[in-house]
Amino acid sequence: MTNATTTLVTSFTTPSPLLRKALLADAVLTGITGLLLACAAPALAGPLGLPVGLLRWSAIILIPFAVFVARLRGQERVQRPLVFAVVACNVLWALDSVLIVLIGWIEPTILGEVFVIGQASVVAVLAELEFVGLRRSTLVQAHARL
């Protein structure tokens, strides 16, 4: 019988100041947008030319995402794949936002177009800042014997 042990290596990151600030900005802006859409979807639908359902579903997605990002930002060390997931979600959100306007799935007013493209631009910038912040972070590997 052998006495072999298995070592599990997990990569963590000590977040750079840029990553912490970008995650904080993401959590705050996403949370504010989600709450605004949740509370005012019917009032915003007309001026923006966006369906109430789209605004409400956006809020349902944004609020838990904001909580997740805020919790991630608060950790002393973060798992790199979780930060990559946040970046990927932000990139997809920005691309989808632009595409729904370009392909004509919705027909927003000019104000609605400014809102959709504007928030997509902000989300894309946050994704870039988070990615650069992650690259500037310190990699730490945790070893556990099984």
C-alpha positions in Angstrom: 0.0 0.0 0.0 1.4 3.4 -0.9 1.3 6.5 1.2 0.8 8.9 -1.7 -0.8 12.3 -1.0 -2.5 14.5 -3.5 -1.9 18.2 -3.5 -4.7 20.5 -4.5 -3.5 23.9 -5.8 -6.0 26.8 -5.9 -5.0 30.1 -7.4 -6.1 33.1 -5.5 -5.4 36.8 -6.1 -4.6 39.6 -3.7 -6.6 42.3 -5.6 -4.7 45.3 -6.8 -6.1 48.7 -5.7 -7.4 49.2 -9.3 -9.3 45.9 -9.2 -10.9 46.8 -5.8 -12.0 50.2 -7.1 -13.3 48.8 -10.3 -15.3 46.1 -8.5 -16.7 48.7 -6.1 -17.7 51.0 -9.0 -19.3 48.0 -10.7 -21.2 46.9 -7.6 -22.5 50.5 -6.8 -23.4 51.4 -10.4 -25.0 48.1 -11.1 -26.9 48.2 -7.8 -28.2 51.7 -8.4 -29.3 50.9 -12.0 -31.0 47.7 -10.8 -32.9 49.5 -8.1 -33.9 52.3 -10.4 -35.2 49.8 -13.0 -37.0 47.8 -10.3 -38.7 50.8 -8.8 -39.4 52.9 -11.9 -39.8 50.4 -14.8 -43.3 51.6 -15.7 -42.4 55.3 -15.5 -39.2 54.8 -17.5 -40.7 52.6 -20.2 -42.5 55.4 -22.1 -39.7 58.0 -22.2 -37.1 55.4 -23.1 -39.3 53.4 -25.5 -38.3 50.2 -23.8 -40.6 47.4 -22.7 -41.5 47.3 -19.0 -40.7 43.6 -19.0 -37.2 44.2 -20.3 -36.6 46.8 -17.7 -37.9 44.6 -14.9 -36.0 41.5 -16.0 -32.9 43.7 -16.3 -33.4 44.7 -12.6 -33.9 41.0 -11.6 -30.5 40.2 -13.2 -28.6 43.4 -12.0 -29.5 43.4 -8.3 -28.1 39.9 -7.5 -25.1 40.6 -9.7 -24.4 43.8 -7.8 -24.5 41.9 -4.5 -22.2 39.2 -5.9 -19.6 41.8 -7.1 -19.8 43.7 -3.8 -19.1 40.5 -1.9 -16.3 39.6 -4.2 -14.7 43.0 -3.8 -14.9 42.7 0.0 -12.8 39.5 0.1 -9.1 39.7 1.1 -8.2 37.3 -1.6 -10.4 36.4 -4.6 -10.4 33.4 -6.9 -9.3 34.6 -10.3 -12.0 32.6 -12.2 -14.7 34.5 -10.3 -13.2 37.9 -11.5 -13.0 36.5 -15.0 -16.6 35.6 -14.8 -17.6 39.1 -13.8 -15.5 40.5 -16.7 -17.2 38.1 -19.1 -20.7 38.9 -17.8 -19.9 42.6 -18.3 -18.6 42.1 -21.8 -21.7 40.0 -22.7 -24.0 42.6 -21.2 -22.4 45.4 -23.1 -22.5 43.5 -26.4 -26.1 42.4 -25.9 -27.1 45.9 -25.1 -25.7 47.3 -28.3 -27.0 44.4 -30.4 -30.6 44.7 -29.2 -30.6 48.3 -30.5 -28.7 47.5 -33.7 -30.8 44.5 -34.8 -34.0 46.3 -34.1 -35.3 43.9 -31.5 -36.5 46.9 -29.6 -37.3 50.4 -30.9 -36.3 52.8 -28.2 -36.7 56.5 -28.3 -33.6 58.7 -28.8 -33.4 58.9 -25.0 -33.7 55.2 -24.8 -30.9 54.7 -27.3 -28.7 57.0 -25.3 -29.5 55.1 -22.1 -28.9 51.7 -23.6 -25.7 52.6 -25.5 -24.5 54.8 -22.5 -24.9 52.0 -19.9 -23.3 49.5 -22.3 -20.3 51.9 -22.7 -20.0 52.2 -18.9 -20.2 48.4 -18.4 -17.5 47.9 -21.1 -15.2 50.3 -19.4 -15.8 48.6 -16.1 -14.9 45.2 -17.7 -11.7 46.7 -19.0 -10.7 48.2 -15.7 -11.5 44.9 -13.9 -9.4 43.0 -16.4 -6.4 45.3 -16.1 -6.9 45.4 -12.3 -6.8 41.6 -12.2 -3.6 41.6 -14.3 -2.0 44.0 -11.8 -3.0 41.8 -8.9 -0.7 39.4 -7.0 -1.2 35.7 -7.6 -1.2 33.5 -4.5 -1.4 29.8 -4.6 -2.9 27.8 -1.8 -1.8 24.2 -1.4 -3.8 21.6 0.5 -2.9 18.0 1.0 -5.6 15.5 0.5 
